[in-house]
């Protein structure tokens, strides 16, 4: 089972907390660690581990959450700028990556406790540069339409809408979504479903993705970079931080993998 989504600390610009933000406030942890204030060196250690294993600090991920919490604690005077918590000093901060049954499992730990676990499709291995894709490459639009067949019965939720939005931006190269496009349809469906009491009243993935290519202002072959963006958008909006089986992120990843494996 996947570790739950970390809880976000107070946003910058708001009043500084009277009490320090503790690990138990932002992560599902227990024991001594749960009661300890988040300290700057904790965040630095986990950031370093993410960089070493993942090549980047994940947007909205555990290291980013620690950094935000530690910064608030330091500004409020609850911790020193060079401080590290006892459990973190003893057990460190680690990031591990494994591939199980074709899925990539990333676990992040602080002070000997897992603070987050992400389950995503296995990464696409680049055989050719993204700009070397031929005209017959599987496009993002085709990948979205495939979801209508493989996971079409799933009610659209916010994670689906976020993944579709990222996919549309990758396909068009735009920084905003197009009115009346597939992303707008997915978001409208997710908003409706959040208010609907019965599953039979909810919009399904097939309702918004079966004609995705017609709704996209532009389309292109799916690349490894596109897959990474869509996966990241989907898991950031899922409590279990795992991609939906046969859903949007997995379909775009499969398309990118097929494009790289073409003879």
Secondary structure, DSSP 8 states (H G I E B T S, - for coil): -----------TTS---SS--BHHHHS---HHHHTSB--HHHHHHHHHHHHHHHSS--TTSHHHHHHHHHHHHHHTTSS-TT---HHHHHH-EEEEEEEETTEEEEEEEETTEEEEEEEEE-----SS-GGG--TT--BHHHHHHHHHHHSTTSB--HHHHHHHHHHHHHHH--SS--TTSHHHHHHHHHHHHHH-SSGGGS-BHHHHHTTHHHH-S---B--HHHHHHHHHHHHHT-TT-B--TTSHHHHHHHHHHHHHH--
